[in-house]
Amino acid sequence: MNTVIDFDGATVNVRKVRKRARVTDHAVLRYLERVMEVPVEQIRRQILTDGVVLAMALGAQSARLKDHHVVIQGQVVVTILAPTMIVRRRRRKAKWPVAGQQKDQG
């Protein structure tokens, strides 16, 4: 069944629609929560351990969670990396003037 007739009597190519069809991350999360009954809030609590909160308070960009890395931006956990994945460090601006440049007087 490659084509169907829509409500207005027009022919619709189902294959074209399927190629473009997408499911958002939000929809996947709600499916896990409501259909598969995955305890999402319990998982959030398992991720947001005292160690992760302490790392946030100290301004860390990542923290260990068992064998995994929790990537942090501000006070938000943005992703979890598997043990085999590399944590990429963001470069920080130097706190001292670079040779040949003057300090801002701001």
Residue pairs with C-beta under 8 A, 6 or more apart in sequence:
1 14
2 13
2 14
2 15
3 11
3 12
3 13
3 14
4 11
4 12
4 14
5 11
5 12
6 12
29 40
32 38
32 40
33 40
47 65
47 70
47 77
47 80
48 77
49 65
51 63
51 64
51 65
52 63
52 65
52 70
52 72
52 77
54 63
55 62
55 63
55 70
55 72
56 63
56 72
56 74
56 75
60 72
61 71
61 72
61 73
61 87
61 89
61 90
62 69
62 70
62 71
62 72
62 81
62 87
63 69
63 70
63 72
64 70
65 80
67 83
68 80
68 81
68 82
68 83
69 80
69 81
69 85
69 87
70 77
70 79
70 80
70 81
71 77
71 78
71 79
71 80
71 81
71 87
72 78
81 87
97 103
